[in-house]
Amino acid sequence: MVIGIVLENLPITVYQLNMNSEAIRIIIGLVICITGMALWPRYIKLNAFFSLLFASILFAVIVGIPFAETISTMQSGFGSLLQQIGIIVALGSVLGMVLEKTGAMEVISTGLIKVFGEKRPVLAIAVIGALVGIPVFCDSGFIILSRLIPSIALKTSASQGALVLALSSGLYTTHVLVPPTPGPLAAAATVGLGDQLGMVILIGLLGSIPVVLVSYLYAAKAGLKIPVSHAAEERVDVRQKIKWPRAVLPLILPIILIATASFGKLISETNPLITILSMIGLPVVALLIGVMLALTLIDRQLHRDWPSWITEALKDAGVIILITGAGGAFGAVIKASGIANLISEYASGSQMQGIFFLAFAWLIAAILKTAQGSSTSSMIITSALLAPLAGAAGLSSSVDLSILVLAIGGGSIAVSHANDSYFWVVSQFGGISTKDAFSRYTPMTFLQSITALVTAILLFLLL
C-alpha cells in the first residue's frame, strides 16, 4: 500500500514512459531482488538456495501478491521444476562420478590425444575438456585431467601454460552450455524445454564450437607467457584396463539417444522405430542407460568402496536440485505478478527485440556470475527471472528458447575470478600463480562469454 502511494505520486516524467504503477512496482521489485541476490552471497554469505527463497518473498511483497498465495505459488514452482529435472540431475551426477573414479576419463583423454596427434596437443586438450565437461563438473574434470598436462608437455614440447588454459576453457565451455550438467539443464527446464533437451544439446554444441575455437587460439598464445610450477604427480595405479570404446560409450550414447529422439519426432510420429527411439531417448531413460553402462566399468574387486561413489554423487546432486527448485519458485512468483502481460503490452514484436532480449539475458547472467561466482546459480536465477518474459519478447519456438539458454550460459561464463571456486582449481591444480590466473585466465573467460553471446545472436538471425 505504501509503495503504491509513493509510486502514484512520482513525477510526471515517469508516466511519460507510458508505465502504470503496477509496471513500476514490478521493475523496482526485480531491480531490488537481482541486486540482493548478487550481494547477499558475497557480503552476508547467504546460500543461493535461501537467496532465491528470500528474493521470491521480497518480490511478492513489493508487487503486492498476498502472502498465502506467494507461498502456494513458490511450492508449486519448486515442485514443477524438480518434477522435470530432479532425476536427471541425480543420474548425471552419478554418471560423471563413476567415469571419474574408474579412470575412464583418463582413457578417453589419452585416446583423443592419439587422434589429434602430438603436433596439436593444445587443440587436443581443449577438445578433451569440452567433451568431458558435458557430463562432469568442470572442477572435478580439471582436477583429474590436469594430471595429464606435465606428461603431455614432456611428450610434445607444448607449453604447460597453454595446456592449462586450453583444458580449463574446454571444460568450462560445455559445462555451462550443454546439458546434462546442472546449469544448462536447469535453464532448459525453466524456459519450458525439459522434454526437448535434444534441441538444447544441439544448440549448445553448435554454440560451443566457436567458443572453444576462440579460447584455444587465445590459450595457444597467452599460455606461452605463463610460467608453470606443475611437477608430474605420482599416479595411483588403478590396475584396471578399460578400452577406449567402452570408456566413451556411457558418455556419448545418452547424448545420441536424446538427440535422435528429439529429431526423430520431426520425421514421423507413427513409425514404430521412431516410437521406440523416442522412448529410450527420454532424458531420464537415456541417462539411466549411460549410468548402467558406466557401472559395468567398475572392477568390484579393485574398487570395493564403489557404493560410496554413488552416495557422494547423490549428495552433490542434492544441493543442485534444491537450488534449482528454489529457482523454479522464484520464476513462478515472477510469472504470478503478471509481468508477461505487461511485456506484451509494450513489446514491438520485431526481430531486433529478440536480439535485445538475448543481450539482456546475457548481461543479467554475467552480472550475477561476476558478483557471486557460481555459473550454475547464475543460470538458474537468470532463467527463472526471464522465462516468463521470453514469449512476450518473441522467443517461443524450441530453437529460439534453446538459443536463449545459450545466451544465458554465455553470460554465466563471465567473469571467473577470486569468488569462483573454479578459478582456484585452475590456479592451484594447473600450477599457475594467482597473478597469472587473473591476468591470463580471467580475461579468457570474458572472451569466451562474448563469443557465446555473438554466436547466440548469429544463430537467432540464421535459424
C-alpha positions as CSV (number, residue, x, y, z in Angstrom):
1,M,0.0,0.0,0.0
2,V,2.7,2.4,1.0
3,I,4.7,1.5,-2.2
4,G,1.6,2.1,-4.3
5,I,1.0,5.6,-2.8
6,V,4.7,6.6,-3.3
7,L,4.6,5.3,-6.9
8,E,1.3,7.1,-7.7
9,N,2.9,10.4,-6.6
10,L,6.1,10.1,-8.7
11,P,6.9,13.0,-11.0
12,I,5.0,13.1,-14.3
13,T,8.2,12.1,-16.2
14,V,7.6,8.5,-15.1
15,Y,4.2,8.5,-16.9
16,Q,5.8,9.9,-20.0
17,L,7.4,6.4,-20.2
18,N,3.8,5.1,-20.6
19,M,4.1,2.9,-17.5
20,N,1.5,2.5,-14.7
21,S,2.2,1.9,-11.1
22,E,2.0,-1.9,-11.4
23,A,4.7,-1.9,-14.1
24,I,6.9,0.3,-12.0
25,R,6.4,-1.9,-8.9
26,I,7.5,-4.9,-10.9
27,I,10.6,-3.1,-12.2
28,I,11.6,-1.9,-8.8
29,G,11.0,-5.4,-7.4
30,L,13.2,-7.0,-10.0
31,V,16.0,-4.5,-9.5
32,I,15.9,-4.9,-5.7
33,C,15.8,-8.7,-5.9
34,I,18.5,-9.0,-8.5
35,T,20.8,-6.7,-6.6
36,G,20.1,-8.6,-3.4
37,M,20.9,-12.0,-5.0
38,A,24.1,-10.5,-6.2
39,L,25.1,-9.0,-2.9
40,W,23.7,-11.4,-0.2
41,P,26.1,-14.3,-1.0
42,R,29.1,-12.0,-1.2
43,Y,28.6,-9.9,1.9
44,I,26.5,-12.0,4.3
45,K,27.5,-15.4,2.9
46,L,23.9,-16.4,2.2
47,N,23.5,-19.6,0.4
48,A,22.0,-19.4,-3.1
49,F,19.0,-21.6,-2.0
50,F,18.0,-19.1,0.6
51,S,18.8,-16.1,-1.6
52,L,16.3,-17.4,-4.1
53,L,13.6,-18.0,-1.4
54,F,14.1,-14.6,0.2
55,A,14.1,-12.9,-3.2
56,S,10.8,-14.7,-4.1
57,I,9.1,-13.5,-0.9
58,L,10.6,-10.0,-1.2
59,F,9.4,-9.6,-4.8
60,A,5.9,-10.8,-3.9
61,V,5.7,-8.2,-1.1
62,I,6.8,-5.4,-3.4
63,V,4.4,-6.2,-6.2
64,G,1.5,-6.9,-3.8
65,I,0.9,-10.6,-4.1
66,P,-0.9,-11.9,-1.0
67,F,1.3,-13.9,1.4
68,A,-0.7,-17.1,1.3
69,E,-0.7,-17.0,-2.5
70,T,3.0,-16.4,-2.6
71,I,3.8,-19.5,-0.5
72,S,1.5,-21.6,-2.6
73,T,3.0,-20.3,-5.8
74,M,6.5,-20.9,-4.6
75,Q,5.7,-24.5,-3.6
76,S,4.1,-25.1,-7.0
77,G,7.0,-23.7,-8.9
78,F,9.5,-25.6,-6.8
79,G,7.8,-28.9,-7.3
80,S,7.1,-28.4,-11.0
81,L,10.7,-27.8,-11.9
82,L,12.0,-30.7,-9.8
83,Q,9.5,-33.0,-11.5
84,Q,11.2,-32.2,-14.8
85,I,14.9,-32.4,-13.8
86,G,15.4,-33.9,-10.4
87,I,16.1,-37.4,-11.5
88,I,18.1,-36.2,-14.5
89,V,20.5,-34.1,-12.3
90,A,21.0,-37.1,-10.0
91,L,21.7,-39.5,-12.8
92,G,24.1,-37.0,-14.5
93,S,26.0,-36.6,-11.2
94,V,26.4,-40.4,-10.8
95,L,27.5,-40.8,-14.4
96,G,30.2,-38.2,-14.1
97,M,31.4,-39.6,-10.7
98,V,31.7,-43.2,-12.0
99,L,33.6,-42.2,-15.1
100,E,35.9,-40.1,-13.0
101,K,36.6,-42.8,-10.3
102,T,37.1,-45.7,-12.7
103,G,39.7,-43.9,-14.7
104,A,37.5,-43.9,-17.8
105,M,38.0,-40.1,-18.2
106,E,41.8,-40.6,-18.4
107,V,41.3,-43.4,-21.0
108,I,39.1,-41.1,-23.1
109,S,41.7,-38.3,-22.9
110,T,44.6,-40.4,-23.8
111,G,42.7,-41.8,-26.8
112,L,41.9,-38.3,-28.1
113,I,45.5,-37.2,-27.8
114,K,46.3,-40.1,-30.2
115,V,43.6,-39.0,-32.5
116,F,44.8,-35.4,-32.8
117,G,48.4,-36.4,-32.8
118,E,51.3,-34.9,-30.9
119,K,51.5,-31.9,-33.2
120,R,48.3,-30.4,-31.9
121,P,48.3,-31.0,-28.1
122,V,46.8,-27.7,-27.2
123,L,43.8,-28.3,-29.5
124,A,43.5,-31.9,-28.3
125,I,43.4,-30.9,-24.7
126,A,40.8,-28.2,-25.4
127,V,38.6,-30.8,-27.2
128,I,39.1,-33.3,-24.4
129,G,38.0,-30.7,-21.9
130,A,34.9,-29.8,-24.0
131,L,33.8,-33.5,-24.2
132,V,34.5,-34.3,-20.5
133,G,32.7,-31.0,-19.5
134,I,29.4,-32.3,-20.8
135,P,28.6,-34.8,-18.1
136,V,31.3,-33.8,-15.5
137,F,31.6,-30.7,-13.3
138,C,34.4,-28.6,-14.6
139,D,36.1,-28.5,-11.2
140,S,36.3,-32.3,-11.0
141,G,37.3,-32.6,-14.6
142,F,40.2,-30.2,-14.3
143,I,41.4,-31.8,-11.1
144,I,41.6,-35.2,-12.9
145,L,42.8,-34.2,-16.3
146,S,45.4,-31.7,-15.1
147,R,47.5,-34.7,-14.1
148,L,47.9,-35.3,-17.8
149,I,49.4,-31.9,-18.5
150,P,53.1,-32.5,-17.4
151,S,53.4,-35.7,-19.4
152,I,51.7,-34.2,-22.5
153,A,54.0,-31.2,-22.3
154,L,57.0,-33.6,-22.0
155,K,56.0,-35.7,-25.0
156,T,55.0,-32.8,-27.3
157,S,57.2,-29.9,-26.1
158,A,53.9,-27.9,-25.7
159,S,53.7,-25.0,-23.2
160,Q,52.2,-26.2,-19.9
161,G,50.6,-22.7,-19.6
162,A,48.8,-23.1,-22.9
163,L,47.6,-26.6,-22.0
164,V,46.3,-25.3,-18.6
165,L,44.3,-22.5,-20.3
166,A,43.0,-24.8,-23.1
167,L,41.9,-27.5,-20.7
168,S,40.2,-25.1,-18.4
169,S,38.4,-23.3,-21.2
170,G,37.2,-26.5,-22.9
171,L,35.8,-27.9,-19.6
172,Y,34.2,-24.5,-18.7
173,T,32.5,-24.1,-22.1
174,T,30.4,-27.2,-22.3
175,H,29.9,-27.2,-18.5
176,V,27.7,-24.1,-18.9
177,L,26.4,-24.6,-22.5
178,V,25.5,-28.3,-22.9
179,P,23.1,-30.4,-20.8
180,P,23.1,-32.6,-18.8
181,T,25.3,-30.5,-16.4
182,P,23.0,-28.8,-13.9
183,G,23.3,-25.2,-15.1
184,P,22.1,-25.6,-18.7
185,L,19.8,-28.4,-17.7
186,A,18.0,-26.2,-15.1
187,A,17.8,-23.3,-17.5
188,A,16.3,-25.5,-20.2
189,A,13.7,-26.8,-17.9
190,T,12.9,-23.4,-16.6
191,V,12.2,-21.9,-20.0
192,G,10.0,-24.9,-20.8
193,L,12.3,-27.2,-22.7
194,G,12.5,-30.0,-20.2
195,D,11.1,-32.5,-22.7
196,Q,13.1,-31.1,-25.7
197,L,16.7,-31.4,-24.4
198,G,17.9,-32.7,-27.8
199,M,17.4,-29.3,-29.3
200,V,19.1,-27.6,-26.3
201,I,22.1,-30.0,-26.6
202,L,22.3,-29.4,-30.4
203,I,22.3,-25.6,-30.0
204,G,24.7,-25.9,-27.0
205,L,27.1,-27.9,-29.1
206,L,26.9,-25.5,-32.0
207,G,27.5,-22.6,-29.7
208,S,30.4,-24.4,-28.0
209,I,32.4,-24.8,-31.2
210,P,33.3,-21.1,-31.8
211,V,33.8,-20.6,-28.0
212,V,36.2,-23.5,-27.8
213,L,38.0,-22.4,-31.0
214,V,38.4,-18.8,-29.8
215,S,39.7,-19.8,-26.4
216,Y,42.0,-22.4,-28.0
217,L,43.6,-19.6,-30.1
218,Y,43.9,-17.4,-27.1
219,A,45.4,-20.2,-24.9
220,A,47.9,-21.1,-27.6
221,K,49.4,-17.6,-27.5
222,A,48.7,-16.3,-24.0
223,G,49.7,-19.5,-22.4
224,L,53.3,-19.2,-23.7
225,K,53.8,-16.3,-21.2
226,I,52.7,-18.3,-18.2
227,P,55.4,-20.0,-16.1
228,V,54.0,-23.2,-14.6
229,S,55.3,-24.9,-11.4
230,H,53.4,-28.1,-12.0
231,A,55.6,-31.1,-11.4
232,A,54.3,-34.5,-12.6
233,E,52.5,-36.2,-9.8
234,E,52.8,-39.9,-9.0
235,R,49.7,-41.5,-10.3
236,V,47.8,-44.2,-8.4
237,D,48.0,-47.4,-10.5
238,V,44.4,-48.4,-10.6
239,R,45.4,-51.6,-12.5
240,Q,42.1,-51.5,-14.3
241,K,42.4,-51.7,-18.1
242,I,39.5,-50.1,-19.9
243,K,39.4,-50.0,-23.6
244,W,38.6,-46.6,-25.2
245,P,35.3,-47.6,-26.9
246,R,33.9,-48.9,-23.5
247,A,35.1,-45.8,-21.7
248,V,33.5,-43.4,-24.2
249,L,30.2,-45.2,-24.7
250,P,28.5,-44.2,-21.4
251,L,29.4,-40.6,-22.2
252,I,28.3,-40.4,-25.8
253,L,25.4,-42.8,-26.1
254,P,22.9,-40.8,-23.9
255,I,23.6,-37.7,-26.0
256,I,23.0,-39.6,-29.2
257,L,19.8,-41.2,-27.8
258,I,18.4,-37.9,-26.6
259,A,19.2,-36.1,-29.9
260,T,17.8,-38.9,-32.0
261,A,14.6,-39.0,-30.1
262,S,14.1,-35.2,-30.4
263,F,14.7,-35.1,-34.1
264,G,13.0,-38.4,-34.9
265,K,9.7,-36.8,-34.0
266,L,10.2,-34.3,-36.8
267,I,10.4,-37.2,-39.3
268,S,7.5,-39.3,-38.2
269,E,5.1,-39.7,-35.2
270,T,3.8,-43.1,-36.2
271,N,6.9,-45.1,-37.4
272,P,7.4,-47.9,-34.8
273,L,11.2,-47.5,-34.8
274,I,10.8,-43.8,-34.2
275,T,8.4,-44.6,-31.3
276,I,10.9,-46.9,-29.7
277,L,13.8,-44.4,-30.1
278,S,11.5,-41.7,-28.6
279,M,11.0,-43.9,-25.6
280,I,14.7,-44.8,-24.9
281,G,15.7,-41.2,-25.9
282,L,13.8,-39.7,-23.0
283,P,16.4,-37.9,-20.9
284,V,15.8,-40.0,-17.8
285,V,15.9,-43.3,-19.7
286,A,19.0,-42.2,-21.8
287,L,21.0,-41.1,-18.8
288,L,19.9,-44.3,-16.9
289,I,21.3,-46.3,-19.8
290,G,24.5,-44.3,-19.6
291,V,24.8,-44.9,-15.8
292,M,24.2,-48.7,-16.3
293,L,27.0,-48.8,-18.9
294,A,29.3,-46.8,-16.6
295,L,28.7,-49.2,-13.7
296,T,29.9,-52.1,-15.9
297,L,33.3,-50.3,-16.0
298,I,33.8,-50.8,-12.2
299,D,36.1,-53.6,-11.1
300,R,34.4,-54.7,-7.9
301,Q,37.5,-56.5,-6.6
302,L,39.7,-53.4,-7.1
303,H,37.1,-50.8,-6.1
304,R,35.3,-52.3,-3.1
305,D,34.3,-48.8,-1.9
306,W,32.4,-48.1,-5.2
307,P,29.0,-47.7,-3.4
308,S,30.4,-44.6,-1.6
309,W,30.9,-43.0,-5.1
310,I,27.1,-43.2,-5.6
311,T,26.5,-41.7,-2.2
312,E,28.9,-38.8,-2.9
313,A,27.4,-38.1,-6.3
314,L,23.9,-38.0,-4.9
315,K,24.9,-35.6,-2.2
316,D,26.4,-33.3,-4.8
317,A,23.2,-33.6,-6.8
318,G,21.0,-32.8,-3.8
319,V,22.5,-29.3,-3.4
320,I,22.0,-28.5,-7.1
321,I,18.4,-29.9,-7.0
322,L,17.5,-27.7,-4.1
323,I,18.9,-24.6,-5.7
324,T,17.2,-25.4,-9.0
325,G,13.9,-25.9,-7.2
326,A,14.3,-22.6,-5.5
327,G,14.9,-21.0,-8.9
328,G,11.6,-22.6,-10.0
329,A,9.8,-21.0,-7.0
330,F,11.2,-17.6,-7.9
331,G,10.2,-17.9,-11.5
332,A,6.7,-18.9,-10.5
333,V,6.3,-15.8,-8.3
334,I,7.6,-13.6,-11.1
335,K,5.1,-15.2,-13.5
336,A,2.2,-14.7,-11.0
337,S,3.0,-10.9,-10.9
338,G,1.5,-10.6,-14.4
339,I,4.8,-9.4,-15.9
340,A,4.3,-11.3,-19.1
341,N,1.2,-9.3,-19.9
342,L,2.9,-6.0,-19.3
343,I,5.8,-7.0,-21.5
344,S,3.4,-8.0,-24.3
345,E,1.7,-4.6,-23.9
346,Y,4.9,-2.7,-24.5
347,A,6.6,-5.1,-26.9
348,S,7.0,-4.3,-30.6
349,G,7.4,-8.0,-31.7
350,S,10.3,-7.2,-34.0
351,Q,13.3,-9.5,-34.6
352,M,15.5,-6.8,-33.1
353,Q,13.5,-7.1,-29.9
354,G,14.6,-10.7,-29.7
355,I,18.2,-9.8,-30.1
356,F,18.0,-7.2,-27.3
357,F,16.3,-9.8,-25.1
358,L,19.2,-12.2,-25.7
359,A,21.7,-9.5,-24.9
360,F,19.8,-8.6,-21.8
361,A,19.7,-12.2,-20.7
362,W,23.5,-12.4,-21.2
363,L,24.0,-9.3,-19.2
364,I,21.9,-10.4,-16.2
365,A,23.7,-13.7,-16.1
366,A,27.1,-12.1,-16.5
367,I,26.4,-9.6,-13.6
368,L,25.2,-12.4,-11.3
369,K,28.1,-14.7,-12.2
370,T,30.7,-11.9,-11.7
371,A,29.2,-10.9,-8.4
372,Q,28.6,-14.3,-6.8
373,G,31.0,-16.7,-8.6
374,S,28.6,-19.6,-9.4
375,S,27.8,-20.2,-13.0
376,T,25.1,-22.7,-12.1
377,S,23.4,-20.3,-9.7
378,S,23.7,-17.5,-12.3
379,M,21.9,-19.7,-15.0
380,I,19.2,-20.8,-12.6
381,I,18.4,-17.3,-11.3
382,T,18.6,-15.7,-14.8
383,S,16.4,-18.3,-16.5
384,A,13.9,-18.1,-13.6
385,L,13.8,-14.4,-14.0
386,L,13.4,-14.3,-17.7
387,A,11.4,-17.4,-18.5
388,P,8.0,-15.6,-18.0
389,L,9.2,-12.8,-20.4
390,A,10.5,-14.9,-23.3
391,G,7.3,-15.4,-25.1
392,A,6.4,-11.7,-24.9
393,A,9.9,-10.9,-26.3
394,G,9.3,-13.0,-29.4
395,L,11.1,-16.2,-28.3
396,S,8.6,-19.0,-28.3
397,S,9.9,-21.8,-30.5
398,S,12.2,-24.6,-29.2
399,V,15.0,-23.2,-31.3
400,D,14.6,-19.7,-30.0
401,L,14.4,-20.8,-26.4
402,S,17.5,-23.1,-26.9
403,I,19.3,-20.0,-28.1
404,L,18.2,-18.1,-25.1
405,V,19.7,-20.9,-22.9
406,L,22.9,-20.4,-24.9
407,A,22.9,-16.7,-24.3
408,I,22.3,-17.2,-20.5
409,G,25.1,-19.8,-20.4
410,G,27.4,-17.4,-22.2
411,G,26.8,-14.8,-19.6
412,S,27.4,-17.2,-16.8
413,I,31.0,-17.8,-18.1
414,A,32.0,-14.2,-17.4
415,V,33.9,-13.3,-15.3
416,S,35.7,-16.1,-13.4
417,H,37.8,-14.5,-10.7
418,A,38.6,-14.9,-6.9
419,N,35.0,-15.6,-5.8
420,D,34.7,-18.6,-8.2
421,S,35.9,-21.9,-6.9
422,Y,36.9,-23.0,-10.5
423,F,39.3,-20.0,-10.6
424,W,41.2,-21.5,-7.7
425,V,41.0,-25.0,-9.0
426,V,42.6,-23.9,-12.3
427,S,45.3,-21.9,-10.4
428,Q,46.2,-24.5,-7.8
429,F,45.9,-27.7,-9.9
430,G,47.2,-26.0,-13.0
431,G,50.3,-24.8,-11.2
432,I,50.0,-21.1,-12.2
433,S,50.3,-18.2,-9.9
434,T,47.3,-16.2,-8.8
435,K,48.6,-13.1,-10.6
436,D,48.8,-15.1,-13.9
437,A,45.4,-16.5,-13.3
438,F,44.0,-13.0,-13.0
439,S,45.9,-11.7,-16.0
440,R,45.5,-14.6,-18.4
441,Y,42.7,-17.0,-17.3
442,T,40.2,-14.4,-16.2
443,P,40.3,-12.3,-19.5
444,M,39.9,-15.6,-21.4
445,T,36.6,-16.3,-19.6
446,F,35.3,-12.9,-20.6
447,L,36.4,-13.6,-24.2
448,Q,34.5,-16.9,-24.1
449,S,31.5,-15.1,-22.8
450,I,31.4,-12.5,-25.5
451,T,31.9,-15.2,-28.2
452,A,28.9,-17.2,-26.8
453,L,26.8,-14.0,-27.0
454,V,27.8,-13.3,-30.6
455,T,27.2,-16.9,-31.5
456,A,23.7,-16.8,-29.9
457,I,22.8,-13.7,-31.8
458,L,24.0,-15.1,-35.1
459,L,22.1,-18.4,-34.6
460,F,19.0,-16.4,-33.8
461,L,19.3,-14.5,-37.1
462,L,20.1,-17.6,-39.1
463,L,17.7,-20.2,-37.7
